[in-house]
């Protein structure tokens, strides 16, 4: 068995994914877990039953990497272990199993009914040499189209379209949303967090978490989770508003009662701070969206505080996104994720057209598709031996 890698080292995006906290998976119930994959829920119910978060933890433990479930339900390696530790142990296991790992070799496309065209990009006399392999089974795991510096650039898509495999166009997922702030707002606020908020797209379901105001708009887990809804609203030609609830834990009647208190000589910012514990940058944000907010009636101000409409002008560029939507259409694959157009060739990971929020669902999705493809390869090879 041989693994070809285009980059100088294996697993670059895996390592980058662990920079912000190495969130391997999530302890959520599998039924709810599968729902995180949206339109691909049906497929992931099967994938997760084959290789679950519990299976992923057991696999990591077998490599010497112990994990724990955090208070949020997210699964992390214990503090002593970094992404590089797991990757090193993983590659060591593969080599011990006899897998040959060949780096700096780029896949150029298909050749005939079973061949693969590759190019040697190792510096030296063989650099640039092209050759053809004819493996009995092939697994393509070339990533999505975000973070191109890691090799995940989506350059493989035309190669599959050449053999009439449908590839859904890539779109950013788990990314920031752009809001056309005024110059004054950008200079005054710069980057500032808003904690314990709720966010929704137009009239959709709310997502709780922390929001980060940035020079270009907003980002944070609630924004990432709502990326599909924002993308759909923008793609449908209608307006896309992120409705921000600044006091999601306060009952409406209590909020209104507090806002009816006499303001006296307090400035608008001081009044918000004393009555609702809303300090900077909230007053500036309110004025940015509703310049007359300081003169609103208690009822109107209460409505604004629980549904502050942030107009989304667009999503951040594809290469900045944590992950991507789009890829090989699931309808182009059989039950084992083998290409119908090319028997013996399987597809796994972010190449497939699925998306999920952050929180452990992305890495689990990649591991589960890979484990399921391995089962398909085993069956394919067994059938090949039977017929030969």
C-alpha positions as MATLAB code, in Angstrom:
seq = 'XXXXXXXXXXXXXXXXXXXXXXXXXXXXXXXXXXXXXXXXXXXXXXXXXXXXXXXXXXXXXXXXXXXXXXXXXXXXXXXXXXXXXXXXXXXXXXXXXXXXXXXXXXXXXXXXXXXXXXXXXXXXXXXXXXXXXXXXXXXXXXXXXXXXXXXXXXXXXXXXXXXXXXXXXXXXXXXXXXXXXXXXXXXXXXXXXXXXXXXXXXXXXXXXXXXXXXXXXXXXXXXXXXXXXXXXXXXXXXXXXXXXXXXXXXXXXXXXXXXXXXXXXXXXXXXXXXXXXXXXXXXXXXXXXXXXXXXXXXXXXXXXXXXXXXXXXXXXXXXXXXXXXXXXXXXXXXXXXXXXXXXXXXXXXXXXXXXXXXXXXXXXXXXXXXXXXXXXXXXXXXXXXXXX';
ca = [
       0.000    0.000    0.000;
       1.330    3.408   -0.930;
       0.271    6.910    0.086;
       1.150    9.788   -2.251;
       1.221   13.330   -0.834;
       1.668   16.486   -2.926;
       3.211   18.513   -0.091;
       6.600   18.069    1.550;
       4.920   16.724    4.697;
       1.677   14.893    5.418;
      -1.297   16.347    7.286;
      -0.689   20.094    7.023;
      -4.340   21.060    7.268;
      -4.817   18.626   10.129;
      -2.091   20.468   12.022;
      -3.551   23.887   11.214;
      -6.983   22.720   12.378;
      -5.528   22.101   15.819;
      -4.053   25.576   16.297;
      -7.173   27.061   17.866;
      -7.756   24.160   20.253;
      -7.442   20.554   19.122;
     -11.147   19.682   18.975;
     -11.240   16.111   17.643;
     -14.939   15.341   17.984;
     -18.023   15.842   20.136;
     -19.857   13.687   22.685;
     -23.287   14.668   21.353;
     -25.836   11.873   20.849;
     -25.399   10.344   17.384;
     -28.911   11.257   16.236;
     -28.271   14.922   16.990;
     -24.699   14.618   15.721;
     -25.876   13.487   12.270;
     -28.217   16.482   12.011;
     -25.171   18.751   12.040;
     -24.453   17.646    8.467;
     -27.605   19.215    7.046;
     -28.630   17.747    3.699;
     -26.109   14.910    4.153;
     -27.690   13.783    7.442;
     -28.877   10.463    6.005;
     -25.416    9.461    4.808;
     -23.789   10.531    8.053;
     -26.163    8.493   10.168;
     -24.615    5.444    8.530;
     -21.066    6.819    8.619;
     -21.247    7.719   12.312;
     -22.711    4.356   13.235;
     -19.713    2.725   11.535;
     -17.069    5.015   13.067;
     -18.452    7.045   15.951;
     -16.877    9.617   18.281;
     -16.365    6.759   20.750;
     -14.517    4.812   18.039;
     -12.362    7.853   17.301;
     -11.440    8.176   20.981;
     -10.581    4.468   21.152;
      -8.436    4.767   18.008;
      -6.552    7.754   19.446;
      -6.058    5.945   22.762;
      -4.603    2.963   20.902;
      -2.051    5.400   19.468;
      -1.213    6.604   22.964;
      -3.304    9.788   22.792;
      -5.829    9.990   25.630;
      -8.840   12.284   25.260;
     -11.464   13.890   27.486;
     -14.922   15.434   27.092;
     -15.032   19.136   27.933;
     -17.909   20.948   29.611;
     -19.278   21.927   26.187;
     -19.340   18.284   25.052;
     -16.360   18.779   22.779;
     -13.695   16.079   22.760;
     -10.034   17.069   23.122;
      -6.754   15.256   23.667;
      -5.415   15.740   27.200;
      -3.278   18.853   27.624;
       0.009   16.997   27.162;
      -0.868   16.060   23.554;
      -0.680   18.381   20.556;
      -1.890   17.804   16.962;
       1.667   16.921   15.932;
       1.765   14.163   18.575;
      -1.305   12.440   17.169;
      -0.142   12.861   13.571;
       3.298   11.464   14.437;
       1.800    8.433   16.156;
      -0.654    7.940   13.283;
       2.050    8.003   10.608;
       4.197    5.708   12.707;
       1.357    3.191   12.872;
       0.874    3.358    9.100;
       4.561    2.717    8.469;
       4.497   -0.188   10.922;
       1.620   -1.658    8.918;
       3.748   -1.481    5.770;
       2.329    1.669    4.213;
       4.909    3.486    2.092;
       4.520    7.271    2.349;
       5.777    9.198   -0.682;
       5.792   13.002   -0.465;
       6.143   15.698   -3.129;
       4.236   13.711   -5.747;
       1.288   15.420   -7.389;
      -1.751   13.724   -8.892;
      -2.379   14.996  -12.445;
      -5.521   13.053  -13.322;
      -6.641    9.713  -14.669;
      -5.091    7.591  -17.383;
      -7.219    4.974  -19.076;
      -9.742    2.848  -17.187;
      -7.584    2.245  -14.080;
      -4.492    4.449  -14.280;
      -3.392    7.488  -12.285;
      -1.035   10.124  -13.652;
       1.484   11.500  -11.158;
       4.406   13.897  -11.267;
       7.544   13.653   -9.158;
       8.224   17.034   -7.525;
      11.111   15.960   -5.299;
      14.090   18.295   -5.902;
      16.753   16.435   -7.806;
      17.346   14.645  -11.108;
      13.873   13.034  -11.139;
      12.030   16.338  -10.627;
       9.208   16.772  -13.144;
       9.128   13.138  -14.257;
       5.584   11.979  -14.965;
       4.488    8.385  -14.640;
       1.353    6.221  -14.485;
       0.219    3.870  -11.727;
      -2.513    1.250  -12.093;
      -3.609    0.333   -8.547;
      -6.363   -2.158   -7.856;
      -8.049    0.397   -5.604;
      -7.533    4.142   -5.151;
      -8.608    6.457   -2.345;
      -8.682   10.168   -3.133;
      -8.517   12.379   -0.033;
      -7.395   15.713   -1.468;
      -9.235   18.120    0.836;
     -11.644   20.931    0.116;
     -10.775   24.391   -1.152;
      -9.883   26.472    1.890;
      -6.443   27.212    3.345;
      -4.654   26.694    0.036;
      -1.255   27.077    1.716;
      -1.797   23.639    3.263;
      -2.435   22.099   -0.156;
      -6.223   22.156    0.232;
      -6.881   24.255   -2.878;
      -9.577   22.342   -4.773;
      -7.339   22.066   -7.850;
      -8.522   18.485   -8.270;
     -12.081   19.493   -9.228;
     -11.435   19.944  -12.999;
      -9.747   16.546  -13.114;
     -12.927   14.865  -11.910;
     -15.170   16.970  -14.123;
     -13.072   15.752  -17.084;
     -14.527   12.266  -16.569;
     -18.034   13.672  -16.010;
     -18.070   13.356  -12.229;
     -20.410   16.094  -10.929;
     -18.580   18.468   -8.588;
     -20.680   21.029   -6.730;
     -19.003   24.478   -6.857;
     -17.106   25.358   -3.714;
     -18.447   27.931   -1.272;
     -17.066   29.211    2.049;
     -18.315   27.527    5.230;
     -17.531   28.320    8.857;
     -16.356   31.799    8.001;
     -16.883   35.405    8.971;
     -19.672   37.597    7.588;
     -19.024   41.022    6.095;
     -20.885   44.083    7.374;
     -20.285   47.485    5.792;
     -19.302   49.355    8.961;
     -18.753   53.087    8.803;
     -15.166   54.374    9.004;
     -15.966   55.810   12.435;
     -17.132   52.438   13.753;
     -14.074   50.594   12.420;
     -11.693   53.099   14.010;
     -13.499   53.237   17.356;
     -14.295   49.558   17.859;
     -11.620   47.679   15.875;
     -11.939   44.115   17.290;
     -14.206   43.559   20.277;
     -16.057   40.512   21.677;
     -19.732   40.374   22.607;
     -20.288   37.538   25.076;
     -23.432   35.592   25.880;
     -25.417   36.639   22.838;
     -27.851   34.881   20.501;
     -27.800   35.205   16.732;
     -30.195   34.238   13.976;
     -30.455   34.776   10.228;
     -33.586   36.719    9.376;
     -36.313   34.763   11.224;
     -34.425   31.467   11.516;
     -33.448   29.554   14.684;
     -31.142   31.265   17.174;
     -27.588   30.163   17.992;
     -25.941   31.070   21.296;
     -22.307   31.940   21.862;
     -19.741   34.709   21.592;
     -19.554   37.180   18.723;
     -16.441   39.039   17.642;
     -16.799   42.430   15.979;
     -14.036   42.887   13.406;
     -12.925   45.525   10.964;
     -14.759   43.714    8.167;
     -17.867   42.526   10.019;
     -18.415   39.695   12.497;
     -17.044   36.244   13.221;
     -17.267   33.597   15.926;
     -18.947   30.246   16.479;
     -22.554   31.534   16.067;
     -21.612   33.144   12.742;
     -19.861   29.973   11.574;
     -22.874   27.855   12.487;
     -25.176   30.171   10.546;
     -22.980   30.353    7.426;
     -25.241   27.997    5.400;
     -28.297   30.139    6.193;
     -26.433   33.358    5.328;
     -25.202   31.824    2.096;
     -28.720   30.687    1.186;
     -30.196   34.115    1.909;
     -27.558   35.876   -0.175;
     -27.831   33.306   -2.979;
     -31.595   33.714   -3.079;
     -31.242   37.369   -3.896;
     -32.955   38.505   -0.718;
     -31.490   40.488    2.156;
     -29.443   38.688    4.774;
     -29.618   40.086    8.274;
     -27.940   38.640   11.338;
     -30.438   39.410   14.082;
     -28.396   39.980   17.237;
     -29.973   39.441   20.655;
     -27.820   41.212   23.225;
     -29.845   39.980   26.245;
     -31.047   36.442   25.399;
     -31.384   35.383   29.057;
     -33.580   38.302   30.079;
     -37.368   37.781   29.772;
     -38.989   40.422   27.528;
     -41.137   41.775   30.366;
     -38.109   42.186   32.627;
     -36.129   43.877   29.865;
     -38.925   46.362   29.253;
     -39.297   47.037   32.965;
     -35.603   47.883   33.261;
     -35.720   50.182   30.242;
     -38.648   52.085   31.749;
     -36.497   53.232   34.656;
     -35.807   56.938   34.721;
     -32.579   57.750   32.975;
     -32.058   61.010   34.837;
     -28.745   62.670   34.053;
     -27.116   59.416   32.931;
     -25.809   59.336   29.413;
     -27.139   56.640   27.099;
     -24.014   54.471   27.533;
     -24.126   54.874   31.331;
     -27.828   53.992   31.396;
     -27.209   50.773   29.419;
     -24.308   49.848   31.682;
     -26.188   50.435   34.951;
     -29.511   48.892   33.996;
     -28.462   46.048   31.678;
     -24.703   45.651   32.216;
     -24.158   46.468   28.541;
     -20.909   48.367   28.194;
     -18.641   49.306   25.298;
     -18.805   48.590   22.418;
     -22.593   48.065   22.629;
     -23.608   51.765   22.588;
     -21.429   52.381   19.527;
     -22.855   49.306   17.822;
     -26.426   50.424   18.529;
     -25.740   53.876   17.099;
     -24.100   52.332   14.037;
     -27.252   50.370   13.197;
     -29.843   52.772   14.615;
     -28.491   56.351   14.919;
     -31.534   57.501   16.932;
     -31.322   54.628   19.462;
     -30.756   56.987   22.427;
     -34.143   58.649   21.858;
     -36.201   55.517   21.255;
     -39.122   54.605   23.506;
     -38.518   51.769   25.988;
     -40.584   49.432   23.783;
     -38.646   50.304   20.627;
     -35.277   50.071   22.385;
     -36.212   46.683   23.858;
     -37.092   45.438   20.382;
     -33.753   46.707   19.069;
     -31.740   45.049   21.836;
     -33.210   41.608   21.148;
     -33.150   41.836   17.342;
     -30.416   44.229   16.255;
     -30.283   43.762   12.465;
     -26.724   43.471   11.166;
     -26.901   43.724    7.348;
     -24.626   41.102    5.792;
     -22.977   42.237    2.567;
     -21.240   38.916    1.901;
     -19.103   36.118    3.313;
     -15.340   36.153    3.684;
     -13.215   34.761    0.818;
     -13.038   31.020    0.273;
      -9.397   30.713    1.294;
     -10.118   32.298    4.710;
     -12.921   29.856    5.503;
     -12.319   27.111    8.058;
     -14.008   24.657    5.700;
     -15.901   24.591    2.427;
     -19.248   23.485    1.114;
     -19.312   21.833   -2.294;
     -17.200   19.064   -3.734;
     -17.957   15.666   -5.244;
     -21.723   15.250   -5.346;
     -22.838   12.401   -3.102;
     -25.104   11.162   -5.905;
     -21.929   10.452   -7.922;
     -20.896    7.793   -5.382;
     -22.139    4.349   -4.480;
     -22.943    3.243   -0.932;
     -19.231    2.864   -0.127;
     -18.294    6.294   -1.530;
     -16.854    4.795   -4.711;
     -17.131    6.837   -7.908;
     -19.827    5.401  -10.149;
     -17.920    6.787  -13.138;
     -14.729    5.016  -12.104;
     -15.053    1.714  -10.254;
     -12.245    1.124   -7.793;
     -11.772    4.824   -7.009;
     -13.091    5.983   -3.633;
     -13.430    9.524   -2.248;
     -13.174   10.609    1.399;
     -13.019   13.667    3.613;
     -13.569   17.267    2.573;
     -13.578   16.357   -1.124;
     -17.190   15.311   -0.629;
     -20.104   17.738   -0.792;
     -20.953   18.081    2.888;
     -20.504   20.721    5.521;
     -20.827   20.926    9.287;
     -20.199   23.521   11.987;
     -17.082   23.683   14.116;
     -17.176   21.888   17.440;
     -15.628   18.550   16.452;
     -18.016   17.780   13.596;
     -15.540   18.567   10.802;
     -12.725   16.251   11.890;
     -15.184   13.529   12.893;
     -16.765   13.760    9.449;
     -13.388   13.266    7.784;
     -12.468   10.323   10.012;
     -15.870    8.669    9.556;
     -15.821    8.961    5.762;
     -12.279    7.588    5.719;
     -13.186    4.598    7.891;
     -16.227    3.848    5.739;
     -14.163    4.067    2.547;
     -11.660    1.625    4.057;
     -14.501   -0.841    4.489;
     -15.476   -0.304    0.860;
     -11.897   -0.867   -0.320;
     -11.703   -4.114    1.635;
     -14.871   -5.341   -0.059;
     -13.646   -4.213   -3.482;
     -10.327   -6.032   -3.075;
     -12.046   -9.156   -1.792;
     -14.374   -9.147   -4.799;
     -11.370   -8.639   -7.106;
      -9.606  -11.656   -5.633;
     -12.750  -13.752   -5.999;
     -13.163  -12.926   -9.679;
      -9.473  -13.224  -10.612;
];
